[in-house]
Amino acid sequence: MDFGKKRNTLEFSLDVINFSNLLNHNWGVKKTVNRRQLLHLQYFNRPNGTPRFSFPYFDSANKIPLTSSFSDDLSIASRWQLQFGLRYIF
């Protein structure tokens, strides 16, 4: 569009965020670490100084063992998003 000596422009944009998750719901899923410290130090044996470790539970209240290092993060970062844009340049 021209108004006087100035040229005005209207610009549309479309952005797809996490495009792979749009194609397949198993792709583009963010992974999070279940436990940063896999072993817990319980104590040291006094005579020889060897450490005693325990393996943590994923849920200690229900005694569910930790079986995998990572789990799926189901937040907005793991979902595809569509973003529309409109820009008027004058």
MODELLER restraints for C-alpha pairs under 7 A, 6 or more apart:
rsr = mdl.restraints
at = mdl.atoms
rsr.add(forms.Gaussian(group=physical.xy_distance, feature=features.Distance(at['CA:1:A'], at['CA:7:A']), mean=5.98, stdev=0.5))
rsr.add(forms.Gaussian(group=physical.xy_distance, feature=features.Distance(at['CA:1:A'], at['CA:8:A']), mean=5.19, stdev=0.5))
rsr.add(forms.Gaussian(group=physical.xy_distance, feature=features.Distance(at['CA:1:A'], at['CA:9:A']), mean=6.40, stdev=0.5))
rsr.add(forms.Gaussian(group=physical.xy_distance, feature=features.Distance(at['CA:2:A'], at['CA:8:A']), mean=5.94, stdev=0.5))
rsr.add(forms.Gaussian(group=physical.xy_distance, feature=features.Distance(at['CA:7:A'], at['CA:90:A']), mean=6.55, stdev=0.5))
rsr.add(forms.Gaussian(group=physical.xy_distance, feature=features.Distance(at['CA:8:A'], at['CA:89:A']), mean=5.64, stdev=0.5))
rsr.add(forms.Gaussian(group=physical.xy_distance, feature=features.Distance(at['CA:8:A'], at['CA:90:A']), mean=4.57, stdev=0.5))
rsr.add(forms.Gaussian(group=physical.xy_distance, feature=features.Distance(at['CA:9:A'], at['CA:88:A']), mean=5.84, stdev=0.5))
rsr.add(forms.Gaussian(group=physical.xy_distance, feature=features.Distance(at['CA:9:A'], at['CA:89:A']), mean=5.01, stdev=0.5))
rsr.add(forms.Gaussian(group=physical.xy_distance, feature=features.Distance(at['CA:9:A'], at['CA:90:A']), mean=6.52, stdev=0.5))
rsr.add(forms.Gaussian(group=physical.xy_distance, feature=features.Distance(at['CA:10:A'], at['CA:87:A']), mean=5.85, stdev=0.5))
rsr.add(forms.Gaussian(group=physical.xy_distance, feature=features.Distance(at['CA:10:A'], at['CA:88:A']), mean=4.68, stdev=0.5))
rsr.add(forms.Gaussian(group=physical.xy_distance, feature=features.Distance(at['CA:10:A'], at['CA:89:A']), mean=6.33, stdev=0.5))
rsr.add(forms.Gaussian(group=physical.xy_distance, feature=features.Distance(at['CA:11:A'], at['CA:86:A']), mean=5.79, stdev=0.5))
rsr.add(forms.Gaussian(group=physical.xy_distance, feature=features.Distance(at['CA:11:A'], at['CA:87:A']), mean=5.00, stdev=0.5))
rsr.add(forms.Gaussian(group=physical.xy_distance, feature=features.Distance(at['CA:11:A'], at['CA:88:A']), mean=6.31, stdev=0.5))
rsr.add(forms.Gaussian(group=physical.xy_distance, feature=features.Distance(at['CA:12:A'], at['CA:85:A']), mean=5.64, stdev=0.5))
rsr.add(forms.Gaussian(group=physical.xy_distance, feature=features.Distance(at['CA:12:A'], at['CA:86:A']), mean=4.73, stdev=0.5))
rsr.add(forms.Gaussian(group=physical.xy_distance, feature=features.Distance(at['CA:12:A'], at['CA:87:A']), mean=6.44, stdev=0.5))
rsr.add(forms.Gaussian(group=physical.xy_distance, feature=features.Distance(at['CA:13:A'], at['CA:84:A']), mean=5.81, stdev=0.5))
rsr.add(forms.Gaussian(group=physical.xy_distance, feature=features.Distance(at['CA:13:A'], at['CA:85:A']), mean=4.77, stdev=0.5))
rsr.add(forms.Gaussian(group=physical.xy_distance, feature=features.Distance(at['CA:13:A'], at['CA:86:A']), mean=6.41, stdev=0.5))
rsr.add(forms.Gaussian(group=physical.xy_distance, feature=features.Distance(at['CA:14:A'], at['CA:83:A']), mean=5.73, stdev=0.5))
rsr.add(forms.Gaussian(group=physical.xy_distance, feature=features.Distance(at['CA:14:A'], at['CA:84:A']), mean=4.72, stdev=0.5))
rsr.add(forms.Gaussian(group=physical.xy_distance, feature=features.Distance(at['CA:14:A'], at['CA:85:A']), mean=6.19, stdev=0.5))
rsr.add(forms.Gaussian(group=physical.xy_distance, feature=features.Distance(at['CA:15:A'], at['CA:82:A']), mean=5.85, stdev=0.5))
rsr.add(forms.Gaussian(group=physical.xy_distance, feature=features.Distance(at['CA:15:A'], at['CA:83:A']), mean=5.03, stdev=0.5))
rsr.add(forms.Gaussian(group=physical.xy_distance, feature=features.Distance(at['CA:15:A'], at['CA:84:A']), mean=6.51, stdev=0.5))
rsr.add(forms.Gaussian(group=physical.xy_distance, feature=features.Distance(at['CA:16:A'], at['CA:81:A']), mean=5.83, stdev=0.5))
rsr.add(forms.Gaussian(group=physical.xy_distance, feature=features.Distance(at['CA:16:A'], at['CA:82:A']), mean=4.78, stdev=0.5))
rsr.add(forms.Gaussian(group=physical.xy_distance, feature=features.Distance(at['CA:16:A'], at['CA:83:A']), mean=6.41, stdev=0.5))
rsr.add(forms.Gaussian(group=physical.xy_distance, feature=features.Distance(at['CA:17:A'], at['CA:80:A']), mean=5.57, stdev=0.5))
rsr.add(forms.Gaussian(group=physical.xy_distance, feature=features.Distance(at['CA:17:A'], at['CA:81:A']), mean=4.99, stdev=0.5))
rsr.add(forms.Gaussian(group=physical.xy_distance, feature=features.Distance(at['CA:17:A'], at['CA:82:A']), mean=6.31, stdev=0.5))
rsr.add(forms.Gaussian(group=physical.xy_distance, feature=features.Distance(at['CA:18:A'], at['CA:28:A']), mean=6.34, stdev=0.5))
rsr.add(forms.Gaussian(group=physical.xy_distance, feature=features.Distance(at['CA:18:A'], at['CA:79:A']), mean=6.74, stdev=0.5))
rsr.add(forms.Gaussian(group=physical.xy_distance, feature=features.Distance(at['CA:18:A'], at['CA:80:A']), mean=4.80, stdev=0.5))
rsr.add(forms.Gaussian(group=physical.xy_distance, feature=features.Distance(at['CA:18:A'], at['CA:81:A']), mean=6.75, stdev=0.5))
rsr.add(forms.Gaussian(group=physical.xy_distance, feature=features.Distance(at['CA:19:A'], at['CA:80:A']), mean=6.20, stdev=0.5))
rsr.add(forms.Gaussian(group=physical.xy_distance, feature=features.Distance(at['CA:20:A'], at['CA:27:A']), mean=5.69, stdev=0.5))
rsr.add(forms.Gaussian(group=physical.xy_distance, feature=features.Distance(at['CA:20:A'], at['CA:28:A']), mean=5.53, stdev=0.5))
rsr.add(forms.Gaussian(group=physical.xy_distance, feature=features.Distance(at['CA:21:A'], at['CA:27:A']), mean=4.97, stdev=0.5))
rsr.add(forms.Gaussian(group=physical.xy_distance, feature=features.Distance(at['CA:21:A'], at['CA:28:A']), mean=4.88, stdev=0.5))
rsr.add(forms.Gaussian(group=physical.xy_distance, feature=features.Distance(at['CA:21:A'], at['CA:79:A']), mean=6.35, stdev=0.5))
rsr.add(forms.Gaussian(group=physical.xy_distance, feature=features.Distance(at['CA:21:A'], at['CA:80:A']), mean=5.55, stdev=0.5))
rsr.add(forms.Gaussian(group=physical.xy_distance, feature=features.Distance(at['CA:22:A'], at['CA:80:A']), mean=5.49, stdev=0.5))
rsr.add(forms.Gaussian(group=physical.xy_distance, feature=features.Distance(at['CA:28:A'], at['CA:78:A']), mean=6.27, stdev=0.5))
rsr.add(forms.Gaussian(group=physical.xy_distance, feature=features.Distance(at['CA:29:A'], at['CA:72:A']), mean=6.60, stdev=0.5))
rsr.add(forms.Gaussian(group=physical.xy_distance, feature=features.Distance(at['CA:29:A'], at['CA:78:A']), mean=4.56, stdev=0.5))
rsr.add(forms.Gaussian(group=physical.xy_distance, feature=features.Distance(at['CA:30:A'], at['CA:72:A']), mean=6.09, stdev=0.5))
rsr.add(forms.Gaussian(group=physical.xy_distance, feature=features.Distance(at['CA:30:A'], at['CA:73:A']), mean=5.42, stdev=0.5))
rsr.add(forms.Gaussian(group=physical.xy_distance, feature=features.Distance(at['CA:30:A'], at['CA:77:A']), mean=6.79, stdev=0.5))
rsr.add(forms.Gaussian(group=physical.xy_distance, feature=features.Distance(at['CA:30:A'], at['CA:78:A']), mean=5.27, stdev=0.5))
rsr.add(forms.Gaussian(group=physical.xy_distance, feature=features.Distance(at['CA:31:A'], at['CA:70:A']), mean=6.03, stdev=0.5))
rsr.add(forms.Gaussian(group=physical.xy_distance, feature=features.Distance(at['CA:31:A'], at['CA:71:A']), mean=5.62, stdev=0.5))
rsr.add(forms.Gaussian(group=physical.xy_distance, feature=features.Distance(at['CA:31:A'], at['CA:72:A']), mean=4.77, stdev=0.5))
rsr.add(forms.Gaussian(group=physical.xy_distance, feature=features.Distance(at['CA:31:A'], at['CA:73:A']), mean=5.52, stdev=0.5))
rsr.add(forms.Gaussian(group=physical.xy_distance, feature=features.Distance(at['CA:32:A'], at['CA:70:A']), mean=5.43, stdev=0.5))
rsr.add(forms.Gaussian(group=physical.xy_distance, feature=features.Distance(at['CA:32:A'], at['CA:71:A']), mean=5.51, stdev=0.5))
rsr.add(forms.Gaussian(group=physical.xy_distance, feature=features.Distance(at['CA:32:A'], at['CA:72:A']), mean=6.29, stdev=0.5))
rsr.add(forms.Gaussian(group=physical.xy_distance, feature=features.Distance(at['CA:32:A'], at['CA:73:A']), mean=6.02, stdev=0.5))
rsr.add(forms.Gaussian(group=physical.xy_distance, feature=features.Distance(at['CA:33:A'], at['CA:69:A']), mean=6.03, stdev=0.5))
rsr.add(forms.Gaussian(group=physical.xy_distance, feature=features.Distance(at['CA:33:A'], at['CA:70:A']), mean=4.63, stdev=0.5))
rsr.add(forms.Gaussian(group=physical.xy_distance, feature=features.Distance(at['CA:33:A'], at['CA:71:A']), mean=6.55, stdev=0.5))
rsr.add(forms.Gaussian(group=physical.xy_distance, feature=features.Distance(at['CA:34:A'], at['CA:69:A']), mean=5.59, stdev=0.5))
rsr.add(forms.Gaussian(group=physical.xy_distance, feature=features.Distance(at['CA:34:A'], at['CA:70:A']), mean=5.30, stdev=0.5))
rsr.add(forms.Gaussian(group=physical.xy_distance, feature=features.Distance(at['CA:34:A'], at['CA:71:A']), mean=6.34, stdev=0.5))
rsr.add(forms.Gaussian(group=physical.xy_distance, feature=features.Distance(at['CA:38:A'], at['CA:55:A']), mean=6.55, stdev=0.5))
rsr.add(forms.Gaussian(group=physical.xy_distance, feature=features.Distance(at['CA:38:A'], at['CA:56:A']), mean=6.74, stdev=0.5))
rsr.add(forms.Gaussian(group=physical.xy_distance, feature=features.Distance(at['CA:39:A'], at['CA:53:A']), mean=6.11, stdev=0.5))
rsr.add(forms.Gaussian(group=physical.xy_distance, feature=features.Distance(at['CA:39:A'], at['CA:54:A']), mean=5.76, stdev=0.5))
rsr.add(forms.Gaussian(group=physical.xy_distance, feature=features.Distance(at['CA:39:A'], at['CA:55:A']), mean=5.03, stdev=0.5))
rsr.add(forms.Gaussian(group=physical.xy_distance, feature=features.Distance(at['CA:39:A'], at['CA:56:A']), mean=6.48, stdev=0.5))
rsr.add(forms.Gaussian(group=physical.xy_distance, feature=features.Distance(at['CA:40:A'], at['CA:53:A']), mean=5.37, stdev=0.5))
rsr.add(forms.Gaussian(group=physical.xy_distance, feature=features.Distance(at['CA:40:A'], at['CA:54:A']), mean=5.20, stdev=0.5))
rsr.add(forms.Gaussian(group=physical.xy_distance, feature=features.Distance(at['CA:40:A'], at['CA:55:A']), mean=6.35, stdev=0.5))
rsr.add(forms.Gaussian(group=physical.xy_distance, feature=features.Distance(at['CA:40:A'], at['CA:56:A']), mean=6.83, stdev=0.5))
rsr.add(forms.Gaussian(group=physical.xy_distance, feature=features.Distance(at['CA:41:A'], at['CA:52:A']), mean=6.09, stdev=0.5))
rsr.add(forms.Gaussian(group=physical.xy_distance, feature=features.Distance(at['CA:41:A'], at['CA:53:A']), mean=4.57, stdev=0.5))
rsr.add(forms.Gaussian(group=physical.xy_distance, feature=features.Distance(at['CA:41:A'], at['CA:54:A']), mean=6.56, stdev=0.5))
rsr.add(forms.Gaussian(group=physical.xy_distance, feature=features.Distance(at['CA:42:A'], at['CA:52:A']), mean=5.54, stdev=0.5))
rsr.add(forms.Gaussian(group=physical.xy_distance, feature=features.Distance(at['CA:42:A'], at['CA:53:A']), mean=5.42, stdev=0.5))
rsr.add(forms.Gaussian(group=physical.xy_distance, feature=features.Distance(at['CA:42:A'], at['CA:54:A']), mean=6.63, stdev=0.5))
rsr.add(forms.Gaussian(group=physical.xy_distance, feature=features.Distance(at['CA:43:A'], at['CA:51:A']), mean=5.97, stdev=0.5))
rsr.add(forms.Gaussian(group=physical.xy_distance, feature=features.Distance(at['CA:43:A'], at['CA:52:A']), mean=5.38, stdev=0.5))
rsr.add(forms.Gaussian(group=physical.xy_distance, feature=features.Distance(at['CA:44:A'], at['CA:50:A']), mean=5.56, stdev=0.5))
rsr.add(forms.Gaussian(group=physical.xy_distance, feature=features.Distance(at['CA:44:A'], at['CA:51:A']), mean=4.31, stdev=0.5))
rsr.add(forms.Gaussian(group=physical.xy_distance, feature=features.Distance(at['CA:44:A'], at['CA:52:A']), mean=5.87, stdev=0.5))
rsr.add(forms.Gaussian(group=physical.xy_distance, feature=features.Distance(at['CA:45:A'], at['CA:51:A']), mean=6.23, stdev=0.5))
rsr.add(forms.Gaussian(group=physical.xy_distance, feature=features.Distance(at['CA:56:A'], at['CA:66:A']), mean=6.87, stdev=0.5))
rsr.add(forms.Gaussian(group=physical.xy_distance, feature=features.Distance(at['CA:57:A'], at['CA:63:A']), mean=6.20, stdev=0.5))
rsr.add(forms.Gaussian(group=physical.xy_distance, feature=features.Distance(at['CA:57:A'], at['CA:64:A']), mean=5.72, stdev=0.5))
rsr.add(forms.Gaussian(group=physical.xy_distance, feature=features.Distance(at['CA:57:A'], at['CA:65:A']), mean=4.44, stdev=0.5))
rsr.add(forms.Gaussian(group=physical.xy_distance, feature=features.Distance(at['CA:57:A'], at['CA:66:A']), mean=5.26, stdev=0.5))
rsr.add(forms.Gaussian(group=physical.xy_distance, feature=features.Distance(at['CA:58:A'], at['CA:64:A']), mean=5.69, stdev=0.5))
rsr.add(forms.Gaussian(group=physical.xy_distance, feature=features.Distance(at['CA:58:A'], at['CA:65:A']), mean=5.29, stdev=0.5))
rsr.add(forms.Gaussian(group=physical.xy_distance, feature=features.Distance(at['CA:58:A'], at['CA:66:A']), mean=4.51, stdev=0.5))
